[in-house]
Amino acid sequence: MTLFFAIFLAIYEVAESREQVFSIRLLPKKVYQGEMVKVFIRPTSPEIRLLSCNFLGKEIPYVKDKTSYWCLLGAGLNEKTGLRLLTLRWEKGGEKGIWTVPIMVYKKDYPKEFLKVPEKMVEFPKPILKRVLEDQRAIRSALSSVSFNKFFDGHFIKPVPGQIKSPFGLRRYFNRKPRNPHSGVDLSAQRGTPVLASNSGRIVLVRDCYLSGKTVVINHGLGLYSIYAHLDKTFVHTGQIVQKGEKIGLSGMTGRATGPHLHWGISLYGMRVDPLSVLRIF
């Protein structure tokens, strides 16, 4: 038995052998690849205070309500299925402990699409590839910070009223070469349709990208971000505070797009998750 496994087993056994410290409820009840859930954490005694939450090797923020707490969990599209542990550190009258909650990550199948396209659409020339990689680094950097403050309020809204044209997780194959899965949903929107902030937050990126065109990213706090791409115009700037429903731009087809629409994405702790899951839990 390795030292790591022995420590892991000891922590798990100690936590399981204690009197129950928290009651846990997930909304929805299961964690699937590419989705997020809201976890309600209720202490079994008013004297118990939550100190920290850890999941998938990261400390994650939580929110305290009157008598309980909640946090957000998610699994990326490439997260392996199987058992994970949500680790809760707590304190009660000077006594400290660890409570572990088994969380199962379930498999979810996403659609595939096979397209025959000119080879130049599959491989980028070096100057264009350089710009694409710079854009990707800028977006990853904008999504990387995890704030322990909550900037959003209440439920999230769709940024445009249109129907879904292309679902989250769709994996396209160009000339049988796999591309990255679709990291958001494409919503129908004629050019010039007002695009609204899905919830309140701070603008952390306004950039004209080669692939996603004019792109806006909003930090909603708690590691949660929303992304709006292929905009025709943007009305916000980096550092600006926006309110839920505020107009941040107009839909369009900038970047690599075959027609006007809005690409809407959600990122949680740097992982892209299905935007529809944020509508389900708030």
Buried (B, 14 or more C-beta within 10 A) or exposed (E): EEEEEEEEEEBBEEBEEEEEBBEBEBEEEEBBBBBBBBBBBBBEEEEBBBEEBBBBEEBBBBBEEEEBBBBBBBBBBEBEBEEBBBBBBBEBEEEEBBBBBEBEBEEBEBEEEEEEEEEEEBEBEEEEEEBBEEBBEBBEEBBEEBBEEBBBEEEBBBBBEBEBBBBBBBBBBBEEEEEEBBBBBBBBBEBEBBBBBBBBBBBBBBBEBBBBBBBBBBBBBBBBBBBBBBBBBBBBEEEBEBEBEBEBBBBBBBBEBEEBBBBBBBBBBBBBBBBBBBBBBB
